[in-house]
C-alpha cells in the first residue's frame, strides 16, 4: 500500500507539484476575522495588481483600532516625509518616559 498526496489549487482545483505553488495570504477582508492562507499557482493570481503608492495607517482611540489605506499623495498633504521619519517608533517606551519618573 502507498500513500499518495497531491497538491491542488484552492482557487481552481488544478493539480501541480508542491514547488509550483505559492501562498496567497489574505490579511484583511470583510468576510474574515483572521488572516487566511491559500495555496495557488502563480498564473492564477497574475492579474492581481499592486495598488502601489499607498499608506496603510491605523488610528487608535481609547483601545479601539481602525486600519485604513490612503493614497500616498493624499497622506503627504497632511504628513510630510520629514515629520514621519522623525516620529517615534511603536515599540518600546515613549521617549522621555521612565518607570521611576512617571511625570
MIBA-446518 format. One record per residue: residue number from 0; residue in three letters; x, y, z of N, C-alpha, C, O in turn. Coordinates in Angstrom, 1 decimal. Layout:
% residues N
num NUM residuo ala n_px X n_py Y n_pz Z ca_px X ca_py Y ca_pz Z c_px X c_py Y c_pz Z o_px X o_py Y o_pz Z
...
% end
This chain:
% residues 103
num 0 residuo unk n_px 0.8 n_py -1.2 n_pz 0.0 ca_px 0.0 ca_py 0.0 ca_pz 0.0 c_px 0.9 c_py 1.2 c_pz 0.0 o_px 2.0 o_py 1.2 o_pz 0.6
num 1 residuo unk n_px 0.4 n_py 2.3 n_pz -0.7 ca_px 1.2 ca_py 3.5 ca_pz -0.8 c_px 0.3 c_py 4.7 c_pz -0.4 o_px -0.9 o_py 4.6 o_pz -0.7
num 2 residuo unk n_px 0.8 n_py 5.7 n_pz 0.1 ca_px 0.1 ca_py 6.9 ca_pz 0.4 c_px 0.5 c_py 8.0 c_pz -0.7 o_px 1.7 o_py 8.2 o_pz -0.8
num 3 residuo unk n_px -0.5 n_py 8.5 n_pz -1.4 ca_px -0.2 ca_py 9.4 ca_pz -2.4 c_px -0.8 c_py 10.8 c_pz -2.0 o_px -2.0 o_py 10.9 o_pz -1.7
num 4 residuo unk n_px 0.0 n_py 11.8 n_pz -2.0 ca_px -0.5 ca_py 13.1 ca_pz -1.7 c_px -0.3 c_py 14.0 c_pz -2.9 o_px 0.7 o_py 13.8 o_pz -3.6
num 5 residuo unk n_px -1.2 n_py 14.9 n_pz -3.1 ca_px -1.1 ca_py 15.7 ca_pz -4.3 c_px -1.5 c_py 17.1 c_pz -3.8 o_px -2.2 o_py 17.3 o_pz -2.9
num 6 residuo unk n_px -1.0 n_py 18.1 n_pz -4.6 ca_px -1.3 ca_py 19.5 ca_pz -4.2 c_px -2.2 c_py 20.0 c_pz -5.3 o_px -2.0 o_py 19.8 o_pz -6.5
num 7 residuo unk n_px -3.3 n_py 20.7 n_pz -4.8 ca_px -4.3 ca_py 21.3 ca_pz -5.7 c_px -4.5 c_py 22.7 c_pz -5.3 o_px -4.4 o_py 23.1 o_pz -4.1
num 8 residuo unk n_px -4.8 n_py 23.5 n_pz -6.2 ca_px -5.0 ca_py 25.0 ca_pz -6.0 c_px -6.3 c_py 25.1 c_pz -5.2 o_px -7.4 o_py 24.5 o_pz -5.5
num 9 residuo unk n_px -6.3 n_py 26.0 n_pz -4.3 ca_px -7.5 ca_py 26.4 ca_pz -3.5 c_px -8.5 c_py 27.2 c_pz -4.4 o_px -9.7 o_py 27.3 o_pz -4.1
num 10 residuo unk n_px -8.0 n_py 27.8 n_pz -5.5 ca_px -8.8 ca_py 28.6 ca_pz -6.4 c_px -9.5 c_py 27.8 c_pz -7.5 o_px -10.7 o_py 27.9 o_pz -7.7
num 11 residuo unk n_px -8.7 n_py 26.9 n_pz -8.1 ca_px -9.2 ca_py 26.2 ca_pz -9.3 c_px -9.3 c_py 24.7 c_pz -9.2 o_px -9.9 o_py 24.0 o_pz -10.0
num 12 residuo unk n_px -8.6 n_py 24.2 n_pz -8.2 ca_px -8.5 ca_py 22.7 ca_pz -8.1 c_px -7.5 c_py 22.1 c_pz -9.0 o_px -7.4 o_py 20.9 o_pz -9.0
num 13 residuo unk n_px -6.7 n_py 22.9 n_pz -9.7 ca_px -5.7 ca_py 22.4 ca_pz -10.6 c_px -4.6 c_py 21.8 c_pz -9.8 o_px -4.1 o_py 22.4 o_pz -8.8
num 14 residuo unk n_px -4.1 n_py 20.6 n_pz -10.3 ca_px -3.0 ca_py 19.9 ca_pz -9.6 c_px -1.7 c_py 20.5 c_pz -10.1 o_px -1.6 o_py 21.0 o_pz -11.2
num 15 residuo unk n_px -0.7 n_py 20.3 n_pz -9.2 ca_px 0.7 ca_py 20.7 ca_pz -9.6 c_px 1.6 c_py 20.2 c_pz -8.6 o_px 1.3 o_py 19.6 o_pz -7.6
num 16 residuo unk n_px 2.9 n_py 20.3 n_pz -8.9 ca_px 4.0 ca_py 19.9 ca_pz -8.0 c_px 4.0 c_py 20.9 c_pz -6.8 o_px 3.7 o_py 22.1 o_pz -7.0
num 17 residuo unk n_px 4.4 n_py 20.5 n_pz -5.7 ca_px 4.4 ca_py 21.4 ca_pz -4.5 c_px 5.3 c_py 22.6 c_pz -4.8 o_px 5.0 o_py 23.7 o_pz -4.3
num 18 residuo unk n_px 6.4 n_py 22.4 n_pz -5.5 ca_px 7.3 ca_py 23.5 ca_pz -5.8 c_px 6.6 c_py 24.6 c_pz -6.8 o_px 7.2 o_py 25.7 o_pz -6.9
num 19 residuo unk n_px 5.6 n_py 24.2 n_pz -7.4 ca_px 4.9 ca_py 25.1 ca_pz -8.4 c_px 4.0 c_py 26.1 c_pz -7.6 o_px 3.7 o_py 27.1 o_pz -8.2
num 20 residuo unk n_px 3.7 n_py 25.8 n_pz -6.4 ca_px 2.7 ca_py 26.7 ca_pz -5.7 c_px 3.3 c_py 27.8 c_pz -4.9 o_px 4.4 o_py 27.7 o_pz -4.5
num 21 residuo unk n_px 2.5 n_py 28.8 n_pz -4.7 ca_px 2.8 ca_py 29.9 ca_pz -3.8 c_px 1.7 c_py 30.0 c_pz -2.8 o_px 0.6 o_py 29.5 o_pz -3.0
num 22 residuo unk n_px 2.0 n_py 30.8 n_pz -1.7 ca_px 0.9 ca_py 31.0 ca_pz -0.7 c_px 0.4 c_py 32.4 c_pz -0.8 o_px 1.2 o_py 33.4 o_pz -0.8
num 23 residuo unk n_px -0.9 n_py 32.6 n_pz -1.0 ca_px -1.5 ca_py 33.9 ca_pz -1.0 c_px -2.1 c_py 34.1 c_pz 0.3 o_px -3.1 o_py 33.4 o_pz 0.7
num 24 residuo unk n_px -1.6 n_py 35.0 n_pz 1.1 ca_px -2.2 ca_py 35.3 ca_pz 2.4 c_px -3.1 c_py 36.5 c_pz 2.4 o_px -2.6 o_py 37.6 o_pz 1.9
num 25 residuo unk n_px -4.3 n_py 36.3 n_pz 2.8 ca_px -5.3 ca_py 37.4 ca_pz 2.8 c_px -5.3 c_py 37.9 c_pz 4.3 o_px -5.8 o_py 37.2 o_pz 5.1
num 26 residuo unk n_px -4.8 n_py 39.1 n_pz 4.5 ca_px -4.7 ca_py 39.6 ca_pz 5.9 c_px -6.0 c_py 40.2 c_pz 6.4 o_px -6.4 o_py 40.1 o_pz 7.5
num 27 residuo unk n_px -6.7 n_py 40.9 n_pz 5.5 ca_px -7.9 ca_py 41.6 ca_pz 5.8 c_px -8.9 c_py 41.5 c_pz 4.7 o_px -8.5 o_py 41.6 o_pz 3.5
num 28 residuo unk n_px -10.1 n_py 41.2 n_pz 5.0 ca_px -11.2 ca_py 41.1 ca_pz 4.0 c_px -12.5 c_py 41.2 c_pz 4.8 o_px -12.6 o_py 40.7 o_pz 5.9
num 29 residuo unk n_px -13.5 n_py 41.8 n_pz 4.3 ca_px -14.8 ca_py 41.9 ca_pz 5.0 c_px -15.4 c_py 40.6 c_pz 5.5 o_px -16.2 o_py 40.6 o_pz 6.4
num 30 residuo unk n_px -15.1 n_py 39.5 n_pz 4.8 ca_px -15.7 ca_py 38.2 ca_pz 5.2 c_px -14.9 c_py 37.4 c_pz 6.2 o_px -15.4 o_py 36.3 o_pz 6.6
num 31 residuo unk n_px -13.7 n_py 37.8 n_pz 6.6 ca_px -12.9 ca_py 37.0 ca_pz 7.5 c_px -12.6 c_py 37.9 c_pz 8.8 o_px -12.5 o_py 39.1 o_pz 8.7
num 32 residuo unk n_px -12.3 n_py 37.2 n_pz 9.9 ca_px -11.9 ca_py 37.8 ca_pz 11.1 c_px -10.4 c_py 37.6 c_pz 11.5 o_px -9.9 o_py 38.2 o_pz 12.4
num 33 residuo unk n_px -9.8 n_py 36.7 n_pz 10.7 ca_px -8.4 ca_py 36.5 ca_pz 10.9 c_px -7.7 c_py 36.2 c_pz 9.5 o_px -8.4 o_py 35.8 o_pz 8.6
num 34 residuo unk n_px -6.4 n_py 36.4 n_pz 9.4 ca_px -5.7 ca_py 36.1 ca_pz 8.1 c_px -6.0 c_py 34.7 c_pz 7.7 o_px -6.0 o_py 33.7 o_pz 8.5
num 35 residuo unk n_px -6.0 n_py 34.5 n_pz 6.4 ca_px -6.2 ca_py 33.2 ca_pz 5.7 c_px -5.2 c_py 32.9 c_pz 4.7 o_px -4.8 o_py 33.9 o_pz 4.0
num 36 residuo unk n_px -4.7 n_py 31.7 n_pz 4.5 ca_px -3.7 ca_py 31.3 ca_pz 3.5 c_px -4.3 c_py 30.4 c_pz 2.4 o_px -5.1 o_py 29.5 o_pz 2.8
num 37 residuo unk n_px -4.0 n_py 30.7 n_pz 1.2 ca_px -4.5 ca_py 30.0 ca_pz 0.1 c_px -3.3 c_py 29.4 c_pz -0.7 o_px -2.3 o_py 30.2 o_pz -1.0
num 38 residuo unk n_px -3.3 n_py 28.2 n_pz -1.1 ca_px -2.3 ca_py 27.6 ca_pz -2.0 c_px -2.8 c_py 27.8 c_pz -3.4 o_px -3.8 o_py 27.3 o_pz -3.8
num 39 residuo unk n_px -2.0 n_py 28.5 n_pz -4.2 ca_px -2.3 ca_py 28.9 ca_pz -5.5 c_px -1.2 c_py 28.8 c_pz -6.5 o_px 0.0 o_py 28.7 o_pz -6.0
num 40 residuo unk n_px -1.5 n_py 28.7 n_pz -7.7 ca_px -0.4 ca_py 28.7 ca_pz -8.8 c_px -0.2 c_py 30.2 c_pz -9.2 o_px -1.2 o_py 30.9 o_pz -9.3
num 41 residuo unk n_px 1.0 n_py 30.6 n_pz -9.4 ca_px 1.3 ca_py 32.0 ca_pz -9.7 c_px 0.5 c_py 32.5 c_pz -10.9 o_px 0.0 o_py 33.7 o_pz -10.8
num 42 residuo unk n_px 0.2 n_py 31.7 n_pz -11.9 ca_px -0.6 ca_py 32.2 ca_pz -13.0 c_px -2.0 c_py 32.6 c_pz -12.6 o_px -2.7 o_py 33.4 o_pz -13.2
num 43 residuo unk n_px -2.5 n_py 31.9 n_pz -11.6 ca_px -3.9 ca_py 32.2 ca_pz -11.1 c_px -4.1 c_py 33.6 c_pz -10.5 o_px -5.2 o_py 34.1 o_pz -10.5
num 44 residuo unk n_px -3.0 n_py 34.1 n_pz -10.0 ca_px -3.1 ca_py 35.4 ca_pz -9.4 c_px -2.3 c_py 36.5 c_pz -10.1 o_px -2.1 o_py 37.6 o_pz -9.6
num 45 residuo unk n_px -1.9 n_py 36.2 n_pz -11.3 ca_px -1.1 ca_py 37.1 ca_pz -12.1 c_px -1.8 c_py 38.4 c_pz -12.4 o_px -1.2 o_py 39.5 o_pz -12.7
num 46 residuo unk n_px -3.2 n_py 38.4 n_pz -12.5 ca_px -3.9 ca_py 39.6 ca_pz -12.8 c_px -4.2 c_py 40.5 c_pz -11.6 o_px -4.6 o_py 41.6 o_pz -11.8
num 47 residuo unk n_px -3.8 n_py 40.0 n_pz -10.4 ca_px -3.9 ca_py 40.9 ca_pz -9.3 c_px -2.8 c_py 41.9 c_pz -9.3 o_px -1.6 o_py 41.6 o_pz -9.5
num 48 residuo unk n_px -3.2 n_py 43.2 n_pz -9.3 ca_px -2.2 ca_py 44.2 ca_pz -9.4 c_px -2.0 c_py 44.9 c_pz -8.0 o_px -2.9 o_py 45.1 o_pz -7.3
num 49 residuo unk n_px -0.7 n_py 45.3 n_pz -7.8 ca_px -0.4 ca_py 46.0 ca_pz -6.6 c_px -0.9 c_py 47.4 c_pz -6.7 o_px -0.8 o_py 48.1 o_pz -7.7
num 50 residuo unk n_px -1.6 n_py 47.9 n_pz -5.6 ca_px -2.2 ca_py 49.2 ca_pz -5.7 c_px -1.1 c_py 50.3 c_pz -5.8 o_px -1.3 o_py 51.4 o_pz -6.3
num 51 residuo unk n_px 0.1 n_py 50.0 n_pz -5.2 ca_px 1.2 ca_py 50.9 ca_pz -5.3 c_px 1.0 c_py 52.3 c_pz -4.7 o_px -0.2 o_py 52.8 o_pz -4.7
num 52 residuo unk n_px 2.0 n_py 52.9 n_pz -4.2 ca_px 1.9 ca_py 54.2 ca_pz -3.6 c_px 0.8 c_py 54.5 c_pz -2.7 o_px 0.0 o_py 55.4 o_pz -2.8
num 53 residuo unk n_px 0.6 n_py 53.5 n_pz -1.7 ca_px -0.4 ca_py 53.7 ca_pz -0.7 c_px 0.2 c_py 53.7 c_pz 0.7 o_px 1.4 o_py 53.2 o_pz 0.8
num 54 residuo unk n_px -0.5 n_py 54.2 n_pz 1.6 ca_px -0.1 ca_py 54.2 ca_pz 3.0 c_px -1.1 c_py 53.4 c_pz 3.8 o_px -2.3 o_py 53.7 o_pz 3.7
num 55 residuo unk n_px -0.7 n_py 52.5 n_pz 4.6 ca_px -1.5 ca_py 51.7 ca_pz 5.5 c_px -1.4 c_py 52.3 c_pz 6.8 o_px -0.3 o_py 52.3 o_pz 7.4
num 56 residuo unk n_px -2.4 n_py 52.9 n_pz 7.4 ca_px -2.4 ca_py 53.6 ca_pz 8.7 c_px -3.4 c_py 53.0 c_pz 9.6 o_px -4.3 o_py 52.3 o_pz 9.2
num 57 residuo unk n_px -3.2 n_py 53.3 n_pz 10.9 ca_px -4.1 ca_py 52.8 ca_pz 11.9 c_px -4.4 c_py 54.0 c_pz 12.9 o_px -3.4 o_py 54.7 o_pz 13.3
num 58 residuo unk n_px -5.6 n_py 54.1 n_pz 13.3 ca_px -6.0 ca_py 55.1 ca_pz 14.3 c_px -6.4 c_py 54.4 c_pz 15.5 o_px -7.3 o_py 53.5 o_pz 15.4
num 59 residuo unk n_px -5.8 n_py 54.7 n_pz 16.7 ca_px -6.2 ca_py 54.1 ca_pz 17.9 c_px -6.8 c_py 55.2 c_pz 18.8 o_px -6.3 o_py 56.2 o_pz 19.0
num 60 residuo unk n_px -8.0 n_py 54.9 n_pz 19.4 ca_px -8.7 ca_py 55.8 ca_pz 20.2 c_px -9.4 c_py 55.0 c_pz 21.4 o_px -10.3 o_py 54.3 o_pz 21.1
num 61 residuo unk n_px -8.8 n_py 55.2 n_pz 22.6 ca_px -9.4 ca_py 54.5 ca_pz 23.7 c_px -9.4 c_py 53.0 c_pz 23.5 o_px -10.4 o_py 52.4 o_pz 23.9
num 62 residuo unk n_px -8.4 n_py 52.4 n_pz 22.9 ca_px -8.4 ca_py 51.0 ca_pz 22.7 c_px -9.0 c_py 50.5 c_pz 21.4 o_px -8.8 o_py 49.4 o_pz 21.0
num 63 residuo unk n_px -9.9 n_py 51.3 n_pz 20.8 ca_px -10.5 ca_py 50.9 ca_pz 19.5 c_px -9.5 c_py 51.2 c_pz 18.4 o_px -8.9 o_py 52.3 o_pz 18.4
num 64 residuo unk n_px -9.3 n_py 50.3 n_pz 17.5 ca_px -8.4 ca_py 50.5 ca_pz 16.4 c_px -9.1 c_py 50.4 c_pz 15.1 o_px -10.0 o_py 49.6 o_pz 14.9
num 65 residuo unk n_px -8.7 n_py 51.3 n_pz 14.2 ca_px -9.3 ca_py 51.3 ca_pz 12.8 c_px -8.1 c_py 51.4 c_pz 11.9 o_px -7.4 o_py 52.4 o_pz 11.9
num 66 residuo unk n_px -8.0 n_py 50.4 n_pz 11.0 ca_px -6.9 ca_py 50.5 ca_pz 10.0 c_px -7.5 c_py 50.9 c_pz 8.6 o_px -8.7 o_py 50.6 o_pz 8.3
num 67 residuo unk n_px -6.8 n_py 51.7 n_pz 7.9 ca_px -7.3 ca_py 52.2 ca_pz 6.6 c_px -6.1 c_py 52.4 c_pz 5.6 o_px -4.9 o_py 52.4 o_pz 6.0
num 68 residuo unk n_px -6.4 n_py 52.5 n_pz 4.4 ca_px -5.5 ca_py 52.7 ca_pz 3.3 c_px -5.8 c_py 54.0 c_pz 2.6 o_px -6.9 o_py 54.2 o_pz 2.2
num 69 residuo unk n_px -4.8 n_py 54.8 n_pz 2.4 ca_px -4.9 ca_py 56.1 ca_pz 1.7 c_px -3.8 c_py 56.2 c_pz 0.6 o_px -2.8 o_py 55.6 o_pz 0.7
num 70 residuo unk n_px -4.1 n_py 57.0 n_pz -0.4 ca_px -3.1 ca_py 57.2 ca_pz -1.4 c_px -2.0 c_py 58.0 c_pz -0.8 o_px -2.2 o_py 58.9 o_pz 0.0
num 71 residuo unk n_px -0.7 n_py 57.7 n_pz -1.2 ca_px 0.5 ca_py 58.4 ca_pz -0.7 c_px 0.4 c_py 59.9 c_pz -0.9 o_px 0.7 o_py 60.6 o_pz 0.0
num 72 residuo unk n_px -0.1 n_py 60.3 n_pz -2.0 ca_px -0.2 ca_py 61.8 ca_pz -2.3 c_px -1.1 c_py 62.5 c_pz -1.3 o_px -0.8 o_py 63.6 o_pz -0.8
num 73 residuo unk n_px -2.2 n_py 61.8 n_pz -1.0 ca_px -3.2 ca_py 62.4 ca_pz 0.0 c_px -2.6 c_py 62.4 c_pz 1.4 o_px -2.8 o_py 63.4 o_pz 2.1
num 74 residuo unk n_px -1.8 n_py 61.4 n_pz 1.8 ca_px -1.2 ca_py 61.3 ca_pz 3.1 c_px -0.1 c_py 62.4 c_pz 3.2 o_px 0.0 o_py 63.1 o_pz 4.2
num 75 residuo unk n_px 0.6 n_py 62.6 n_pz 2.1 ca_px 1.7 ca_py 63.6 ca_pz 2.2 c_px 1.1 c_py 65.1 c_pz 2.3 o_px 1.9 o_py 66.0 o_pz 2.7
num 76 residuo unk n_px -0.1 n_py 65.3 n_pz 1.9 ca_px -0.7 ca_py 66.6 ca_pz 2.1 c_px -0.9 c_py 66.9 c_pz 3.5 o_px -0.9 o_py 68.1 o_pz 3.9
num 77 residuo unk n_px -1.0 n_py 65.9 n_pz 4.4 ca_px -1.2 ca_py 66.1 ca_pz 5.8 c_px 0.1 c_py 65.8 c_pz 6.6 o_px 0.3 o_py 66.6 o_pz 7.6
num 78 residuo unk n_px 0.8 n_py 64.8 n_pz 6.2 ca_px 2.0 ca_py 64.5 ca_pz 7.0 c_px 3.2 c_py 64.4 c_pz 6.0 o_px 3.3 o_py 63.7 o_pz 5.1
num 79 residuo unk n_px 4.2 n_py 65.3 n_pz 6.3 ca_px 5.4 ca_py 65.3 ca_pz 5.4 c_px 6.3 c_py 64.1 c_pz 5.7 o_px 6.2 o_py 63.5 o_pz 6.8
num 80 residuo unk n_px 7.1 n_py 63.7 n_pz 4.7 ca_px 8.0 ca_py 62.6 ca_pz 4.9 c_px 9.0 c_py 62.9 c_pz 6.1 o_px 9.3 o_py 62.0 o_pz 6.9
num 81 residuo unk n_px 9.4 n_py 64.2 n_pz 6.3 ca_px 10.3 ca_py 64.6 ca_pz 7.3 c_px 9.7 c_py 64.4 c_pz 8.7 o_px 10.3 o_py 63.8 o_pz 9.6
num 82 residuo unk n_px 8.4 n_py 64.7 n_pz 8.9 ca_px 7.7 ca_py 64.5 ca_pz 10.1 c_px 7.6 c_py 63.0 c_pz 10.4 o_px 7.8 o_py 62.6 o_pz 11.5
num 83 residuo unk n_px 7.3 n_py 62.3 n_pz 9.4 ca_px 7.1 ca_py 60.8 ca_pz 9.6 c_px 8.4 c_py 60.1 c_pz 10.0 o_px 8.4 o_py 59.3 o_pz 10.9
num 84 residuo unk n_px 9.5 n_py 60.5 n_pz 9.3 ca_px 10.8 ca_py 59.9 ca_pz 9.6 c_px 11.2 c_py 60.2 c_pz 11.0 o_px 11.9 o_py 59.4 o_pz 11.6
num 85 residuo unk n_px 10.9 n_py 61.4 n_pz 11.5 ca_px 11.3 ca_py 61.8 ca_pz 12.9 c_px 10.4 c_py 61.3 c_pz 14.0 o_px 10.7 o_py 61.4 o_pz 15.2
num 86 residuo unk n_px 9.2 n_py 60.7 n_pz 13.6 ca_px 8.2 ca_py 60.3 ca_pz 14.6 c_px 8.8 c_py 59.1 c_pz 15.4 o_px 9.7 o_py 58.4 o_pz 15.0
num 87 residuo unk n_px 8.2 n_py 59.0 n_pz 16.6 ca_px 8.7 ca_py 57.9 ca_pz 17.5 c_px 8.2 c_py 56.5 c_pz 16.9 o_px 7.2 o_py 56.5 o_pz 16.2
num 88 residuo unk n_px 8.9 n_py 55.5 n_pz 17.3 ca_px 8.6 ca_py 54.1 ca_pz 16.9 c_px 7.4 c_py 53.6 c_pz 17.7 o_px 7.0 o_py 54.3 o_pz 18.7
num 89 residuo unk n_px 6.8 n_py 52.5 n_pz 17.3 ca_px 5.7 ca_py 52.0 ca_pz 18.0 c_px 6.1 c_py 50.9 c_pz 19.1 o_px 5.2 o_py 50.4 o_pz 19.8
num 90 residuo unk n_px 7.3 n_py 50.5 n_pz 19.1 ca_px 7.8 ca_py 49.5 ca_pz 20.0 c_px 8.6 c_py 50.2 c_pz 21.1 o_px 9.3 o_py 51.2 o_pz 20.9
num 91 residuo unk n_px 8.4 n_py 49.7 n_pz 22.3 ca_px 9.2 ca_py 50.2 ca_pz 23.4 c_px 8.5 c_py 51.4 c_pz 24.1 o_px 7.3 o_py 51.7 o_pz 23.7
num 92 residuo unk n_px 9.2 n_py 52.1 n_pz 24.9 ca_px 8.6 ca_py 53.2 ca_pz 25.7 c_px 8.7 c_py 54.5 c_pz 24.9 o_px 9.5 o_py 54.7 o_pz 23.9
num 93 residuo unk n_px 7.8 n_py 55.4 n_pz 25.2 ca_px 7.8 ca_py 56.8 ca_pz 24.6 c_px 9.1 c_py 57.4 c_pz 25.0 o_px 9.5 o_py 57.2 o_pz 26.2
num 94 residuo unk n_px 9.7 n_py 58.3 n_pz 24.2 ca_px 10.9 ca_py 59.0 ca_pz 24.6 c_px 10.6 c_py 59.8 c_pz 25.8 o_px 9.6 o_py 60.5 o_pz 25.9
num 95 residuo unk n_px 11.6 n_py 59.8 n_pz 26.8 ca_px 11.5 ca_py 60.6 ca_pz 28.0 c_px 10.7 c_py 59.9 c_pz 29.1 o_px 10.7 o_py 60.3 o_pz 30.2
num 96 residuo unk n_px 10.0 n_py 58.7 n_pz 28.8 ca_px 9.3 ca_py 58.0 ca_pz 29.9 c_px 10.2 c_py 57.1 c_pz 30.6 o_px 11.0 o_py 56.4 o_pz 30.0
num 97 residuo unk n_px 10.1 n_py 57.1 n_pz 31.9 ca_px 10.9 ca_py 56.2 ca_pz 32.8 c_px 9.9 c_py 55.6 c_pz 33.8 o_px 9.1 o_py 56.3 o_pz 34.3
num 98 residuo unk n_px 10.1 n_py 54.3 n_pz 34.2 ca_px 9.3 ca_py 53.7 ca_pz 35.2 c_px 9.5 c_py 54.4 c_pz 36.6 o_px 8.6 o_py 54.4 o_pz 37.5
num 99 residuo unk n_px 10.6 n_py 55.1 n_pz 36.8 ca_px 10.9 ca_py 55.7 ca_pz 38.1 c_px 10.4 c_py 57.2 c_pz 38.0 o_px 10.3 o_py 57.8 o_pz 39.1
num 100 residuo unk n_px 10.2 n_py 57.7 n_pz 36.8 ca_px 9.8 ca_py 59.1 ca_pz 36.7 c_px 8.5 c_py 59.1 c_pz 35.9 o_px 8.5 o_py 59.2 o_pz 34.6
num 101 residuo unk n_px 7.4 n_py 59.0 n_pz 36.6 ca_px 6.1 ca_py 58.9 ca_pz 35.9 c_px 5.4 c_py 60.2 c_pz 35.7 o_px 4.2 o_py 60.3 o_pz 35.8
num 102 residuo unk n_px 6.1 n_py 61.2 n_pz 35.4 ca_px 5.5 ca_py 62.6 ca_pz 35.2 c_px 5.2 c_py 62.8 c_pz 33.7 o_px 4.7 o_py 63.8 o_pz 33.4
% end
